[in-house]
């Protein structure tokens, strides 16, 4: 059974209900906090990007090709194709010596409205690098080139690079590879269907890398998460949840399409994974703020940033307050 996570009220009347599931694990990987079903299985989507980047760092190809730190960070991004994002992506393409049409991503316009409007006004064409997953693709292409794998079909689930990614996801989530459900993401990459507990375990290890037994994966994870915290603006945009959480050096966080969000807490040695069942992402900041408050999280600035980008008030087009959002779940503490 799913639980109500957020209710939306308009004029004092309940208009929308967002149900879902939350799972929090402690440093043993056991479920410590729950609302709904901790074993709910869903696709990680872009929440898997930090793990999908790990093989390139394991091989040292982040340095071999001379990538800047910003170029390395965009491997884990769901970027908005802002000018500084595009600069990093074009730098990677040049250093890899690849034409842009190597990317399987469909040509598109930026997700950032201002960046999109500026390009449309100039009648500039859509591009593959504007796709929000293009950094992930370039990261894996660097791995293919470095390993001597074929570039052709790099996005197919049976490609050796994708099998290596699956192995990393399996090790971090502690879900056997054969039990991970494989689908296809919007960008063309494989996506991984696992339980919320498995996702939370993976983010626990990304936050607390001493828990990773494999030395190569551990060292790569330190690099990946460190870059995410040092360059949060490369991960998306300052008006979205990921950079606002990653500004807090205690947190490793990444969301995915259709309502999936994951984050790990280094000091507390806890990690959470959640799924909004209707696929909405607007409720993420409200839910994360409530989780942090319920566990007594020390950094009020982080919680206040969540409140700012996910405000309680619902405003209409004229800026008038016409309703409110309410987080209505209570985490059950186990053990």
C-alpha positions as CSV (number, residue, x, y, z in Angstrom):
1,X,0.0,0.0,0.0
2,X,1.3,3.5,-0.9
3,X,1.0,6.3,1.6
4,X,-0.2,9.9,1.0
5,X,3.0,12.0,0.8
6,X,1.8,15.4,-0.2
7,X,-1.7,17.0,-0.4
8,X,-2.4,20.2,-2.5
9,X,-5.2,22.5,-1.3
10,X,-6.9,25.2,-3.3
11,X,-9.3,27.7,-1.6
12,X,-9.1,25.5,1.5
13,X,-10.3,22.4,-0.4
14,X,-8.2,19.3,-1.2
15,X,-7.5,19.3,-5.0
16,X,-4.6,16.8,-5.5
17,X,-3.0,13.9,-3.6
18,X,0.4,12.6,-4.3
19,X,1.0,9.1,-3.0
20,X,4.2,7.1,-2.9
21,X,6.8,5.3,-0.9
22,X,9.8,6.2,1.1
23,X,12.6,4.0,2.3
24,X,15.5,5.0,4.6
25,X,18.4,2.6,5.5
26,X,21.1,2.8,8.1
27,X,24.7,2.0,7.7
28,X,24.0,-1.7,7.8
29,X,21.7,-1.4,4.8
30,X,18.7,-2.4,6.9
31,X,15.5,-0.4,6.7
32,X,15.3,2.1,9.5
33,X,12.7,4.5,8.2
34,X,9.7,3.8,6.0
35,X,6.5,5.2,4.7
36,X,4.6,2.9,2.4
37,X,6.5,-0.1,0.8
38,X,10.3,-0.1,1.2
39,X,10.5,-3.0,-1.3
40,X,8.6,-1.1,-4.1
41,X,10.4,-1.7,-7.4
42,X,10.7,1.0,-9.9
43,X,13.2,2.4,-12.5
44,X,16.0,4.6,-11.2
45,X,16.1,6.6,-14.4
46,X,18.6,9.5,-13.9
47,X,19.1,8.8,-10.2
48,X,21.5,6.1,-11.5
49,X,23.8,8.7,-13.2
50,X,26.5,8.8,-10.5
51,X,26.8,5.0,-10.8
52,X,26.8,5.1,-14.6
53,X,29.8,7.4,-14.5
54,X,31.8,5.2,-12.2
55,X,33.4,2.9,-14.8
56,X,35.0,5.9,-16.6
57,X,36.6,7.0,-13.3
58,X,37.6,3.5,-12.5
59,X,39.6,3.4,-15.7
60,X,41.2,6.8,-15.1
61,X,39.7,8.0,-18.3
62,X,38.5,11.2,-16.7
63,X,42.1,12.2,-16.5
64,X,43.4,10.4,-19.6
65,X,41.4,12.7,-21.9
66,X,42.3,15.8,-20.0
67,X,38.8,16.6,-18.9
68,X,38.4,19.7,-16.7
69,X,36.6,19.2,-13.3
70,X,33.5,20.8,-14.8
71,X,33.6,18.4,-17.7
72,X,34.0,15.5,-15.3
73,X,31.0,16.7,-13.2
74,X,28.7,16.9,-16.1
75,X,29.0,13.1,-16.6
76,X,26.6,12.8,-13.6
77,X,24.3,15.6,-14.7
78,X,20.7,16.1,-15.8
79,X,21.9,19.4,-17.1
80,X,19.7,22.2,-18.5
81,X,22.0,23.1,-21.5
82,X,22.9,26.4,-19.9
83,X,25.9,28.1,-21.7
84,X,28.4,26.7,-19.1
85,X,26.9,23.3,-19.6
86,X,27.3,23.4,-23.3
87,X,30.8,24.7,-23.0
88,X,31.8,21.6,-21.0
89,X,30.0,19.2,-23.3
90,X,31.7,20.7,-26.4
91,X,35.0,20.5,-24.6
92,X,34.4,16.8,-24.0
93,X,33.5,16.1,-27.6
94,X,36.6,17.9,-28.9
95,X,38.9,16.0,-26.5
96,X,37.3,12.6,-27.4
97,X,37.5,13.5,-31.1
98,X,33.9,12.5,-31.7
99,X,31.3,14.0,-34.0
100,X,28.2,15.1,-32.2
101,X,26.1,12.6,-34.1
102,X,27.9,9.8,-32.3
103,X,25.5,10.5,-29.4
104,X,22.3,8.5,-29.6
105,X,20.4,11.3,-27.8
106,X,17.8,12.9,-30.0
107,X,18.5,16.5,-31.0
108,X,16.5,18.9,-28.9
109,X,16.4,22.3,-27.3
110,X,17.6,23.0,-23.7
111,X,15.3,22.3,-20.8
112,X,16.1,25.7,-19.4
113,X,13.4,28.0,-20.7
114,X,15.7,31.1,-21.1
115,X,18.4,29.1,-22.9
116,X,15.8,27.5,-25.1
117,X,14.1,30.8,-25.9
118,X,17.4,32.5,-26.8
119,X,18.2,29.7,-29.3
120,X,14.7,29.8,-30.8
121,X,14.9,33.5,-31.2
122,X,18.1,33.1,-33.2
123,X,16.6,30.3,-35.1
124,X,19.4,28.0,-33.9
125,X,18.9,24.3,-34.6
126,X,18.3,21.6,-32.0
127,X,21.4,19.7,-31.0
128,X,22.2,16.4,-29.3
129,X,24.4,18.0,-26.7
130,X,21.4,20.0,-25.5
131,X,19.8,16.7,-24.3
132,X,19.9,16.6,-20.5
133,X,21.6,13.2,-20.6
134,X,24.4,14.0,-23.0
135,X,27.1,14.3,-20.3
136,X,26.3,10.8,-19.2
137,X,26.6,9.6,-22.8
138,X,30.0,11.3,-23.3
139,X,31.2,9.8,-20.0
140,X,30.5,6.3,-21.2
141,X,31.9,7.0,-24.6
142,X,35.1,8.0,-22.9
143,X,35.1,4.7,-21.2
144,X,34.5,2.8,-24.5
145,X,37.4,4.6,-26.2
146,X,39.7,4.1,-23.2
147,X,38.8,0.4,-22.9
148,X,39.0,-0.3,-26.7
149,X,35.3,-1.1,-26.7
150,X,33.4,-0.4,-29.9
151,X,31.6,3.0,-30.0
152,X,28.9,1.6,-32.1
153,X,25.9,0.4,-30.1
154,X,27.4,1.9,-26.8
155,X,23.8,2.4,-25.6
156,X,22.7,-1.2,-26.0
157,X,22.1,-3.3,-22.9
158,X,24.4,-6.1,-24.2
159,X,27.3,-3.7,-25.0
160,X,30.3,-4.5,-22.8
161,X,30.4,-0.9,-21.4
162,X,26.7,-1.2,-20.3
163,X,27.4,-4.6,-18.8
164,X,30.2,-3.0,-16.7
165,X,27.8,-0.3,-15.6
166,X,25.2,-3.0,-14.6
167,X,27.9,-4.7,-12.5
168,X,28.6,-1.4,-10.6
169,X,24.9,-0.9,-10.0
170,X,24.5,-4.4,-8.7
171,X,27.5,-4.2,-6.4
172,X,26.4,-0.9,-4.8
173,X,22.7,-1.8,-4.5
174,X,23.4,-5.4,-3.4
175,X,20.8,-6.6,-5.9
176,X,22.1,-9.5,-8.1
177,X,22.5,-8.3,-11.7
178,X,20.0,-11.0,-12.9
179,X,17.4,-9.6,-10.6
180,X,17.7,-6.0,-11.9
181,X,14.9,-5.2,-14.3
182,X,16.2,-3.6,-17.5
183,X,14.2,-1.1,-19.5
184,X,15.1,1.7,-21.9
185,X,15.3,5.4,-20.9
186,X,14.2,8.3,-22.9
187,X,17.8,9.1,-23.9
188,X,18.3,5.5,-25.2
189,X,20.3,4.1,-22.3
190,X,19.3,1.0,-20.3
191,X,17.5,1.8,-17.0
192,X,17.6,-0.2,-13.8
193,X,14.5,-1.4,-12.0
194,X,15.3,-2.2,-8.3
195,X,13.6,-1.8,-4.9
196,X,13.7,1.4,-3.0
197,X,15.8,-0.4,-0.4
198,X,18.3,-1.3,-3.1
199,X,18.5,2.3,-4.3
200,X,18.9,3.6,-0.8
201,X,21.8,1.1,-0.2
202,X,23.5,2.3,-3.3
203,X,23.3,6.0,-2.1
204,X,24.4,5.0,1.4
205,X,27.6,3.7,-0.2
206,X,28.0,6.7,-2.4
207,X,27.8,8.9,0.7
208,X,29.8,6.6,3.0
209,X,32.4,5.2,0.6
210,X,34.2,3.3,3.3
211,X,31.3,0.8,3.0
212,X,32.3,-0.1,-0.5
213,X,34.4,-3.2,-0.5
214,X,35.8,-3.0,-4.0
215,X,38.8,-0.7,-4.0
216,X,38.4,0.5,-7.6
217,X,34.7,1.3,-7.2
218,X,35.4,3.0,-3.8
219,X,38.1,5.3,-5.2
220,X,36.0,6.2,-8.2
221,X,32.9,6.9,-6.0
222,X,35.0,9.3,-3.9
223,X,35.9,11.2,-7.1
224,X,32.3,11.1,-8.5
225,X,30.6,12.3,-5.3
226,X,33.3,14.9,-4.6
227,X,32.8,16.5,-8.0
228,X,29.0,16.6,-7.5
229,X,29.5,18.5,-4.2
230,X,32.2,20.8,-5.5
231,X,30.3,21.7,-8.8
232,X,26.6,21.4,-8.0
233,X,25.7,23.9,-10.7
234,X,26.9,21.4,-13.3
235,X,24.4,18.8,-12.2
236,X,21.3,20.9,-13.3
237,X,20.4,24.5,-12.4
238,X,20.2,26.5,-9.3
239,X,16.4,26.6,-9.2
240,X,16.2,22.8,-9.0
241,X,16.6,20.4,-6.1
242,X,19.9,18.6,-6.9
243,X,22.3,21.6,-6.7
244,X,20.5,22.9,-3.6
245,X,21.1,19.6,-1.8
246,X,24.6,19.1,-3.2
247,X,25.7,22.5,-1.8
248,X,25.6,20.7,1.5
249,X,28.9,18.7,1.6
250,X,27.2,16.2,3.9
251,X,24.7,15.1,1.1
252,X,25.0,13.0,-2.1
253,X,21.8,13.3,-4.1
254,X,20.3,12.7,-7.5
255,X,16.8,12.4,-8.9
256,X,15.3,10.6,-11.8
257,X,12.3,11.1,-14.1
258,X,8.9,9.9,-13.0
259,X,9.2,10.8,-9.3
260,X,12.3,8.9,-8.1
261,X,14.7,10.7,-5.7
262,X,17.6,9.4,-3.7
263,X,20.0,10.9,-1.3
264,X,22.6,9.8,1.3
265,X,23.8,11.5,4.4
266,X,27.5,11.1,5.3
267,X,27.6,12.1,9.0
268,X,24.3,10.4,9.9
269,X,25.2,7.3,7.8
270,X,21.7,7.1,6.4
271,X,20.3,7.1,2.9
272,X,16.8,7.5,1.5
273,X,15.0,6.6,-1.7
274,X,11.5,7.7,-2.6
275,X,9.0,7.3,-5.4
276,X,6.1,9.6,-6.1
277,X,3.7,7.2,-7.7
278,X,2.1,9.7,-10.2
279,X,5.6,10.5,-11.5
280,X,5.5,14.1,-10.3
281,X,8.8,15.8,-9.4
282,X,7.4,19.1,-8.0
283,X,6.9,17.5,-4.6
284,X,10.5,16.4,-4.2
285,X,11.7,19.4,-2.2
286,X,8.6,19.3,0.1
287,X,9.1,15.6,0.8
288,X,12.9,15.8,1.3
289,X,12.5,18.8,3.7
290,X,10.0,16.8,5.7
291,X,12.3,13.8,5.8
292,X,15.2,15.9,7.0
293,X,13.1,17.6,9.7
294,X,11.6,14.3,10.9
295,X,15.1,12.8,11.4
296,X,16.3,15.9,13.1
297,X,18.8,17.0,10.4
298,X,21.2,19.6,11.8
299,X,21.7,21.8,8.8
300,X,18.7,24.2,8.8
301,X,20.1,26.0,5.8
302,X,19.6,22.9,3.6
303,X,16.0,22.5,4.8
304,X,15.3,26.2,4.1
305,X,16.6,25.8,0.6
306,X,14.2,23.0,0.1
307,X,11.4,25.2,1.4
308,X,12.4,28.0,-1.0
309,X,12.3,25.9,-4.1
310,X,9.3,23.8,-3.0
311,X,7.3,26.4,-1.1
312,X,4.2,25.7,1.0
313,X,2.2,28.4,-0.8
314,X,0.6,27.7,-4.2
315,X,0.5,30.9,-6.3
316,X,-1.4,31.6,-9.4
317,X,-0.1,33.3,-12.6
318,X,-0.5,36.7,-10.9
319,X,1.6,35.7,-7.9
320,X,-1.4,35.5,-5.5
321,X,-1.5,32.8,-2.9
322,X,-4.4,30.6,-3.7
323,X,-3.6,27.4,-1.9
324,X,-0.9,25.3,-0.2
325,X,1.1,22.1,-0.3
326,X,1.2,19.9,2.8
327,X,3.6,17.1,3.5
328,X,1.3,14.6,5.3
329,X,3.4,11.5,5.8
330,X,5.0,10.4,9.1
331,X,8.1,8.2,8.8
332,X,7.8,5.0,10.8
333,X,11.1,4.3,12.6
334,X,12.1,0.7,12.8
335,X,14.4,-0.9,15.3
